[in-house]
Amino acid sequence: MSQPISFLTEEKPEALRGVKFYLETFGCQMNDYDSDGLSELLKRELLVQVDAPELAQVILVNSCSVREAVEEKILGRLSDLGRHKLNGTAALLGVVGCMGQRLGEEIQRRVPMVDLVMGTEAYPRMPDYLRRGLEGGIRKVDRERSDSAVHPVPPAFKESFRAFVTIMRGCDNHCTFCIVPNTRGAEVSRPAGSILREVELLAAGGTFDITLLGQNVNSYRWGSMNFAGLMRAVGDLPGVKRVRFTTSNPQDMTDDVLLAVSEHPNIVEHIHLPVQAGNNRVLEAMHRFYTREKYFALVDRARDLIPHLALTTDLIVGFPGETDEEFEETLDLVRRVQYDTAFAFKFSPRSGTPAAMMPGQVPEAVKTERLKRLLEIQKQMTDRRSLAMVGRRVELAVEKLHPKLPGQALTRTRTNRTVTVPATEGELGSMVWGVITEARGQALYGERASS
């Protein structure tokens, strides 16, 4: 059984009172969630968060390692932020998160002004390092993992109608292209009671749209509670009107999860189902334990059970050894499935992953051309799915006023599409009904409808 994720709640005020910190975040929603927790942890120590690095004594970057280009961008940003140490406004520059876990001392070698490098499970030790660093200087790398996976969880929440809640960390699948097992470690589920308490706090503060986060949420297990049961329990909480989840590995998607989406009124009709490639040999080389045929069957089953289902996916082009003919099978899969949207990337070798050492690395120019073709076809599919929504009556959550169109608001459908409709400031946070009247690619426009 997975070890539990526990949560740091002890407060140690006074020692860092009034110290100003700035936190910049790169990467996925889980990094955003971690940054919220880290910010709250530091505020408990009576530090003050500021919104500009030039105002801070402590500058922190929560980093991402998903692709080499992202890491290079972060290293450049660290060099830029280092000037605040050189001019004396900042005393300490630190890196936390996936890049810290993966590169460790290499970050300080590349950017000598970085004082502190911390991995994905070192957050609870941050206050102690800051005290030491501000008192007498520090040069520390901490990539130590914890069996209990202690993480701070934020008890004070942003004013938002939508929120992400991490239910598990790490991954046991070890896809050959993926760095996550190296940076986030083995799969760890969080106690169901802790998740439900956090969602209750969010709902009490006005949040009604909850996204459950994990590297592979379908693998969630806490005692007798599986992922489908957790979704139903979250959806039953007072004030929760919409439950979403990301991300799912197709090999672990079960009928139980599909039935939960189909049957529970608060679980939305949107599934992010990363396929990565459309050719069976490439899928096997990626260490994805399904075939294109099984994927098609899963998509058919999901659409049979869930009317108006929105499907999104992730795709990688130019995986080592991928031939033109194998790439054509990916294009064929995209045409057949007709995703609402897709996130597509060129294969990026990550040191420490098996795919980085595989023969047959595809030239950059070929990857670029394949990505262009894939995005062109996916745009056609997105346009088609958007046009199919015209005339449909939909439930809309009013999230914010449109920044450029007076009298209009940006609203969100259950299937995670944004629709511009007439609304007032007094309707923010409410549910209204609308009819889609126009589609321009991903942009949807509508009129109000009676409930």
C-alpha positions in Angstrom: 0.0 0.0 0.0 1.2 3.5 -0.7 2.6 5.5 2.1 0.4 8.4 3.2 1.1 12.0 2.4 1.0 13.9 5.7 0.7 17.7 6.1 2.8 20.2 7.9 0.7 22.4 10.2 3.1 23.4 13.0 3.5 27.2 13.2 6.9 28.8 14.3 6.2 32.5 14.3 8.5 35.5 15.1 11.9 34.3 13.8 11.3 35.5 10.2 8.7 38.2 11.0 8.5 40.8 8.3 11.0 39.2 5.8 9.7 39.8 2.3 9.7 36.9 -0.2 8.9 36.6 -3.9 7.9 33.3 -5.5 7.7 32.7 -9.2 6.3 29.4 -10.6 6.9 27.5 -13.8 5.2 24.3 -15.0 2.1 22.4 -14.3 -0.9 22.8 -12.0 0.7 20.7 -9.4 3.5 23.2 -9.2 0.9 25.9 -8.8 -0.6 23.9 -6.0 2.8 23.4 -4.4 3.6 27.1 -4.6 0.4 27.9 -2.8 1.4 25.5 0.0 4.9 26.9 0.2 3.6 30.5 0.3 1.2 29.6 3.1 4.0 27.8 5.0 6.2 31.0 4.8 3.4 33.3 5.8 2.9 31.1 8.9 6.5 32.1 9.8 5.3 35.7 9.4 7.1 36.4 6.2 5.4 38.8 3.8 4.8 37.8 0.2 5.4 40.5 -2.4 4.6 40.6 -6.1 7.9 41.9 -7.5 11.4 40.5 -7.1 12.9 43.9 -6.5 10.9 44.2 -3.3 12.0 40.9 -1.8 14.8 39.8 0.5 14.2 36.2 -0.5 13.6 35.2 -4.1 12.3 31.7 -4.9 11.6 29.9 -8.1 9.4 26.8 -8.2 10.9 25.0 -11.2 9.8 22.5 -14.0 11.9 19.8 -15.7 9.4 18.6 -18.3 11.5 19.7 -21.3 15.0 20.9 -21.8 13.8 24.2 -23.3 11.9 24.9 -20.1 15.0 24.2 -17.9 17.1 26.5 -20.1 14.4 29.3 -19.7 14.5 28.9 -15.9 18.3 29.0 -15.8 18.1 32.2 -17.8 15.5 33.6 -15.4 17.6 32.7 -12.4 20.6 34.6 -13.9 18.3 37.6 -14.4 16.9 37.4 -10.8 20.5 37.1 -9.5 21.0 40.8 -10.3 18.9 41.6 -7.2 21.5 40.0 -5.1 24.3 41.8 -6.9 22.6 45.2 -6.2 22.0 44.3 -2.6 18.2 44.3 -2.6 17.9 40.5 -2.1 19.8 38.4 0.3 18.9 34.9 -0.9 18.0 33.2 -4.2 16.6 29.7 -4.1 15.2 27.1 -6.5 12.6 24.5 -5.5 10.7 21.7 -7.2 11.4 19.3 -10.1 14.4 21.0 -11.6 16.0 21.2 -8.1 15.3 17.5 -7.6 16.8 16.6 -11.0 19.8 18.8 -11.3 20.9 19.6 -7.7 24.4 21.1 -7.6 24.4 21.6 -11.4 22.1 24.6 -10.9 24.6 26.3 -8.7 27.4 25.5 -11.1 25.4 27.1 -14.0 24.1 30.0 -11.9 26.5 30.6 -9.0 24.3 33.3 -7.4 21.8 30.5 -6.4 22.1 29.9 -2.6 19.6 27.2 -2.1 18.4 24.3 -4.2 15.6 22.1 -2.9 13.8 19.1 -4.4 10.1 18.2 -4.5 9.9 16.9 -1.0 12.0 19.4 0.9 9.5 22.2 1.3 8.9 21.7 5.1 12.6 22.4 5.7 12.5 25.8 3.9 11.9 28.0 7.0 15.0 26.6 8.8 17.2 27.2 5.7 15.9 30.7 5.4 16.7 31.5 9.0 20.2 30.1 8.5 20.7 31.9 5.2 19.5 35.3 6.5 21.6 35.0 9.7 24.9 34.0 8.2 24.6 32.9 4.6 23.9 29.5 3.2 24.9 27.3 0.2 22.7 24.2 0.4 21.4 21.5 -1.9 18.6 19.4 -0.4 17.1 16.6 -2.5 16.3 14.2 0.3 13.1 12.2 -0.1 10.7 11.3 2.7 8.9 8.0 3.2 5.9 9.9 4.5 6.1 12.5 1.7 5.5 15.5 4.1 4.2 18.5 2.3 2.6 21.8 3.4 -1.0 22.2 2.5 -2.6 25.6 2.2 -5.3 26.3 4.8 -5.8 29.8 3.4 -7.1 29.9 -0.1 -7.1 32.3 -3.0 -10.4 33.9 -3.8 -11.3 31.8 -6.8 -14.3 29.9 -8.0 -11.9 27.2 -9.3 -9.2 25.3 -7.4 -6.8 22.4 -7.8 -6.4 19.8 -5.1 -3.5 17.3 -5.2 -4.7 13.8 -4.3 -1.5 11.9 -5.0 2.1 12.4 -6.1 4.7 10.6 -8.1 4.2 7.8 -10.7 5.0 4.1 -11.0 4.6 3.8 -14.7 8.1 4.9 -15.8 7.2 5.9 -19.4 10.5 6.0 -21.2 10.2 9.6 -22.2 9.1 10.9 -18.8 11.2 12.6 -16.0 8.4 12.5 -13.4 9.5 9.3 -11.6 12.9 10.9 -11.2 11.6 14.3 -9.9 8.4 13.3 -8.1 9.3 9.8 -6.9 7.1 6.8 -6.5 3.4 6.9 -6.5 2.0 8.1 -3.1 -1.8 8.5 -2.4 -3.1 11.1 0.1 -5.6 10.1 2.8 -9.1 10.6 1.6 -10.2 12.4 4.8 -7.5 15.0 4.3 -8.6 15.6 0.7 -12.3 15.9 1.7 -11.4 18.4 4.5 -9.5 20.6 2.1 -12.3 20.6 -0.4 -14.8 21.4 2.4 -12.6 24.5 3.3 -12.5 25.5 -0.3 -16.2 25.2 -0.8 -16.9 27.2 2.4 -14.8 30.0 0.9 -16.9 30.1 -2.3 -15.0 27.7 -4.6 -17.3 25.4 -6.5 -15.2 24.0 -9.3 -12.6 21.4 -8.0 -10.0 19.7 -10.1 -8.4 16.6 -8.6 -4.7 16.4 -9.5 -2.2 13.6 -9.8 0.3 12.2 -12.3 -2.1 9.3 -12.7 -5.3 9.9 -10.8 -6.8 6.5 -11.8 -4.3 4.8 -9.6 -5.5 6.6 -6.4 -6.2 4.2 -3.5 -6.7 4.9 0.1 -7.9 1.9 2.1 -11.1 0.8 0.4 -11.5 4.1 -1.4 -10.6 4.1 -5.1 -10.6 7.0 -7.5 -14.2 6.7 -8.6 -15.3 6.6 -5.0 -13.2 9.6 -4.1 -14.7 11.6 -7.0 -18.2 10.7 -5.8 -17.4 11.7 -2.3 -16.0 15.1 -3.4 -19.0 15.6 -5.6 -21.3 15.0 -2.6 -19.8 17.7 -0.5 -22.0 20.8 0.1 -21.1 23.7 -2.2 -19.2 21.6 -4.8 -20.9 22.0 -8.1 -18.3 20.7 -10.5 -15.6 18.0 -10.1 -12.8 17.6 -12.7 -9.7 15.5 -12.8 -6.3 15.3 -14.5 -4.5 13.4 -15.6 -5.3 9.8 -16.6 -3.3 7.0 -18.1 -5.5 5.1 -20.6 -4.2 1.8 -19.4 -5.8 2.4 -15.9 -9.1 4.0 -17.0 -11.9 1.8 -15.7 -15.6 1.4 -16.2 -16.0 2.5 -12.6 -14.5 5.9 -13.4 -16.5 6.3 -16.6 -19.7 5.3 -14.7 -18.9 7.9 -12.0 -18.6 10.6 -14.7 -21.8 9.4 -16.3 -23.9 9.0 -13.2 -22.9 11.7 -10.7 -24.4 15.1 -11.6 -21.5 17.1 -10.2 -18.7 15.2 -12.1 -18.2 17.0 -15.4 -18.2 15.4 -18.9 -14.6 16.1 -19.7 -11.7 13.6 -19.7 -8.1 14.3 -20.4 -6.8 11.0 -21.8 -3.2 11.3 -23.0 -2.5 8.9 -25.9 1.0 10.2 -26.8 1.2 8.3 -30.1 -1.0 6.4 -32.5 1.4 3.6 -33.5 1.6 0.4 -31.5 5.4 -0.1 -31.8 6.0 3.5 -30.7 3.5 3.1 -27.8 5.4 -0.1 -26.7 8.7 1.8 -26.9 7.3 4.5 -24.8 6.3 2.0 -22.2 2.6 2.7 -22.7 0.7 -0.4 -21.9 -2.2 -0.2 -24.4 -2.6 -0.4 -28.2 -4.3 2.0 -30.6 -7.1 -0.6 -30.8 -7.6 -0.6 -27.1 -7.5 3.1 -27.0 -10.2 3.4 -29.7 -12.4 0.9 -27.7 -11.9 3.0 -24.6 -12.9 6.2 -26.4 -16.0 4.4 -27.9 -17.0 3.1 -24.4 -16.6 6.6 -22.9 -18.7 8.3 -25.5 -21.4 5.6 -25.2 -21.7 6.2 -21.5 -21.2 10.0 -21.4 -23.3 12.2 -23.7 -21.5 15.3 -25.0 -18.2 14.1 -23.6 -15.2 16.4 -24.3 -12.0 14.6 -24.8 -8.5 16.2 -24.7 -5.1 14.6 -25.0 -1.3 14.9 -25.0 0.8 13.9 -28.1 4.5 13.6 -28.7 6.0 13.7 -32.2 9.4 12.5 -33.2 9.9 9.9 -30.6 13.2 8.0 -31.2 12.8 5.6 -34.2 9.4 7.0 -35.3 9.1 6.6 -39.0 7.0 8.7 -41.4 4.5 5.8 -41.7 4.2 5.5 -37.9 3.6 9.2 -37.6 0.8 9.0 -40.1 -0.9 6.6 -37.7 -0.9 9.3 -35.1 -2.5 11.7 -37.6 -5.1 9.0 -38.4 -5.8 8.5 -34.7 -6.4 12.3 -34.2 -8.8 12.4 -37.2 -10.7 9.4 -35.9 -11.0 10.4 -32.2 -11.7 14.1 -33.0 -10.4 15.6 -29.8 -11.8 18.9 -28.5 -8.2 20.1 -28.0 -4.8 18.5 -27.8 -1.4 19.5 -26.3 1.3 18.4 -28.8 5.0 18.6 -28.3 8.2 17.6 -30.1 10.1 14.8 -28.3 12.6 16.3 -25.9 15.4 14.0 -24.6 15.6 14.2 -20.8 18.8 12.9 -19.3 18.1 10.1 -17.0 15.3 8.7 -19.1 15.6 5.6 -21.3 14.3 7.4 -24.4 17.2 9.9 -24.3 19.6 7.0 -25.0 17.6 5.2 -27.6 18.9 4.9 -31.2 17.1 6.6 -34.1 16.8 10.1 -32.6 14.7 12.1 -35.1 16.2 15.2 -36.6 14.9 18.5 -35.2 13.7 19.7 -38.6 11.6 16.5 -39.0 10.1 16.9 -35.6 9.2 20.5 -36.4 7.5 19.6 -39.7 5.5 16.8 -38.0 4.4 19.0 -35.2 3.2 21.6 -37.7 1.1 19.0 -39.6 -0.3 17.6 -36.4 -1.4 21.0 -35.1 -3.0 21.8 -38.5 -5.1 18.7 -38.3 -6.0 19.2 -34.7 -7.1 22.7 -35.4 -9.6 21.3 -38.0 -10.9 18.9 -35.3 -11.2 21.7 -32.8 -13.1 23.9 -35.2 -15.4 21.0 -36.0 -16.1 20.2 -32.4 -16.7 23.9 -31.7 -19.1 24.3 -34.6 -21.0 21.3 -33.3 -21.7 23.2 -30.1 -23.5 26.0 -31.9 -27.2 25.9 -30.9 -26.5 23.8 -27.8 -27.9 24.9 -24.5 -25.3 24.8 -21.8 -24.8 25.5 -18.1 -22.2 28.2 -17.6 -20.2 29.3 -14.5 -19.7 33.1 -14.6 -16.0 33.5 -13.7 -14.9 37.1 -14.6 -15.9 40.1 -16.6 -14.6 40.3 -20.1 -11.5 42.6 -20.1 -12.4 44.1 -23.5 -16.1 43.7 -24.1 -18.4 45.8 -21.7 -21.4 43.9 -20.5 -19.9 40.6 -21.4 -18.4 37.9 -19.1 -16.1 34.9 -19.5 -17.9 31.8 -18.5 -17.0 28.1 -18.4 -18.9 25.1 -19.5 -18.9 21.8 -17.7 -16.7 20.5 -20.5 -14.1 23.2 -19.7 -14.8 25.5 -22.7 -14.8 29.3 -22.3 -17.9 31.1 -23.6 -18.4 34.9 -23.8 -22.0 35.8 -22.8 -23.8 38.9 -21.4 -23.5 39.1 -17.6 -23.1 41.5 -14.8 -20.5 41.9 -12.0 -23.2 40.8 -9.5 -23.4 37.4 -11.3 -19.8 36.5 -10.8 -19.6 33.1 -9.1 -23.1 32.1 -10.2 -24.4 29.5 -12.6 -26.4 30.7 -15.6 -27.8 29.0 -18.7 -26.8 30.0 -22.2 -27.0 29.0 -25.8 -23.9 28.9 -28.0 -24.5 31.2 -31.0 -21.1 31.4 -32.6 -17.8 29.5 -32.8 -14.5 31.0 -33.9 -12.0 28.2 -33.4 -11.7 27.6 -29.7 -13.5 30.9 -29.0 -17.2 30.4 -28.3 -19.9 33.1 -27.9 -23.4 32.8 -26.7 -26.7 34.4 -25.5 -28.4 33.9 -22.2 -31.1 31.3 -21.9 -33.8 30.7 -19.3 -33.1 28.0 -16.7 
